[in-house]
Amino acid sequence: MVTITAFDPPADQTSALLAEVGAIVEQLVVHAADRRVLGHPRGDDLVATLREDRPDELPGELHDVLGTLQAVLATGVDNAAPGELAYIPGSGLLTAALGELIANVSNRYTGLAGFTPAAVALEQSVLRWLTELFDLPERAQGVLLSGGSAANLSALVAAREKHAGGRADRATVYVGEHAHASVRKAARIAGIPGANVRVCGSLDGARLDPEAVRVAIKQDLADDLIPIAIVGAAGTTNAGAIDPLGQLAHLARELGVWFHVDAAYGGFFQLTARGRQRLAGIELADSITLDPHKSLFLPFGTGALLVRERDDLARAFAEDADYLRDHAGDLDALPDFSSITPELSRAWRGLRLWLPLQLHGVAAFRDALDATLDLTAMAVERLDAGPNIEVIGHPDLSIVTFRVDGDDSDQDAVLAAVNADGRVRLSSTVIDGRVALRLAILSHRTTEETVDLALRLLASAAHERVGI
Ligand SMILES: Cc1ncc(COP(=O)(O)O)c(C=O)c1O
């Protein structure tokens, strides 16, 4: 029976706490390959109990309390399992979580560089690695945020401040049909009217058409509106398609607007030779959203924004306060993150990137992403060879969309049959007004075996449903 008797527990209690938590973590990591994405109970009784649960006045017994957590982990969808092929997952790397543990327990303050310059320098080293990965100039600056939505929001605020100042109501933004919903949400939060978010036409139904953007911007200029940003996607959520980034960047420069690339899903493929080739033009962006909690396999809550000109971040987010006058920073040496992001107090997020990058090395991430591209190519080849399945377009990255012969209800039925197995999960979407199935490969845990299983289940479900 262990109870925790102090906020800073004595050695025996701290050891017991770490050992019990360690056992749960060990189970998740060491047996990760056996984790099933589906097939766990929904846990309706547990939900009903937990909703009504309230903390006691007195300390709970350690094992009992952690038992509740284990009960939760035995329910629902395990989206960090190897068979998660439905949505873009994050794997929750142990080394990142441990970095976070140290960051949280030490709780060093990194909103201002002057408190612990070395902690900020450590985070800055990761950010420089990122800006260099994308060939951004010396004056570029990155910031770590909670995710892609926060990064897209910060980018649009910076673009608005640069191009429209206080006239948000006249600002206009140009997006593709398949832009992520967080871009529209960001515009709204940034005070840009929903009607001023121009959804421009596509090439091949998948990629933002630069000519459509040009026409829309010219029209808005003629109407005395203020075009502030073109948003391109480096991997749409729906189909993984990459917009023509180079052309959009040149158009943005020609017309004097900001070019933001939402690379939340696809950005880290830049680490691979194939990805770098496919993402060509991204280096011309004014800002890039990245989501290490997607394509760098880190735990949720890890997003990044890279901005070409660091002064653009300061213009958007710097604010003076008398009580901070002792801590005036010098961005040339180290950034005050509170002056270039919406946050003041912030987690020392850098550690959740720095520790995994140091402990695994960059090549491990490159190889894992390369492996997902190989698995995608294998999936496309086998789906193409199947008698009753049509692949829709060729994937730019690691999301494959396809249709089984038949109508929308056939797609739904085949999806349900595949997912009923529980070891893999696929999803569906709508492309050109028709339901399509979707295979998204983006976990370091997904292996050839996993994809092979998904394809076999799919072939047999398709055969059952539509014959051939
Ligand atoms: C292309 C794209 N942009 C932005 C987002 C939003 O990112 P987050 O969920 O980290 O807020 C997503 C999430 O799926 C995405 O796929």
The ligand as a MOL file (V3000), in Angstrom:
LIG
                    3D

  0  0  0     0  0            999 V3000
M  V30 BEGIN CTAB
M  V30 COUNTS 16 16 0 0 0
M  V30 BEGIN ATOM
M  V30 1 C -2.8220 19.3080 -43.1580 0
M  V30 2 C -3.1870 19.5550 -41.7280 0
M  V30 3 N -3.1240 20.8040 -41.2400 0
M  V30 4 C -3.4230 21.0880 -39.9550 0
M  V30 5 C -3.8440 20.1030 -39.1070 0
M  V30 6 C -4.1990 20.4630 -37.6910 0
M  V30 7 O -3.1770 20.0310 -36.8670 0
M  V30 8 P -3.4170 19.7270 -35.3060 0
M  V30 9 O -4.3940 18.5890 -35.2630 0
M  V30 10 O -2.0550 19.3880 -34.8410 0
M  V30 11 O -3.9490 20.9540 -34.6770 0
M  V30 12 C -3.9280 18.7820 -39.5600 0
M  V30 13 C -4.3820 17.7090 -38.6480 0
M  V30 14 O -4.7370 16.6250 -39.0480 0
M  V30 15 C -3.5870 18.4990 -40.8990 0
M  V30 16 O -3.6430 17.2530 -41.4000 0
M  V30 END ATOM
M  V30 BEGIN BOND
M  V30 1 1 1 2
M  V30 2 1 2 3
M  V30 3 2 2 15
M  V30 4 2 3 4
M  V30 5 1 4 5
M  V30 6 1 5 6
M  V30 7 2 5 12
M  V30 8 1 6 7
M  V30 9 1 7 8
M  V30 10 2 8 9
M  V30 11 1 8 10
M  V30 12 1 8 11
M  V30 13 1 12 13
M  V30 14 1 12 15
M  V30 15 2 13 14
M  V30 16 1 15 16
M  V30 END BOND
M  V30 END CTAB
M  END
